[in-house]
Amino acid sequence: MKTTTIMLNTINDVKQFVNTVAKYEFDVDLVSGRYAIDAKSIMGIFSLDLSKPIKLEAHTDDVGSFFDEIKPFIVEK
């Protein structure tokens, strides 16, 4: 499992992010506080507090192209 931190600032960011994540076979979770949701669920993402950075957990060891595609959403810790 690989982790990073992301920010989704607009509705379009959320739509683009979900469309990108949905292309990959492996599971991706977003963790905010006590809540963990499926990153492929647009409704799940809107249930999170999007004003704060969100921890992303990709359940694979091969995240190279995936992290490249979501690079616009990744924030430095």
Buried (B, 14 or more C-beta within 10 A) or exposed (E): EBEBBBBBEEEEBBEBBBEBBEEBEEBBBBBBEEEBBBBBBBEBBEEBEBEEBBBBBBEEEEBEEBEEBBEEBBEEE
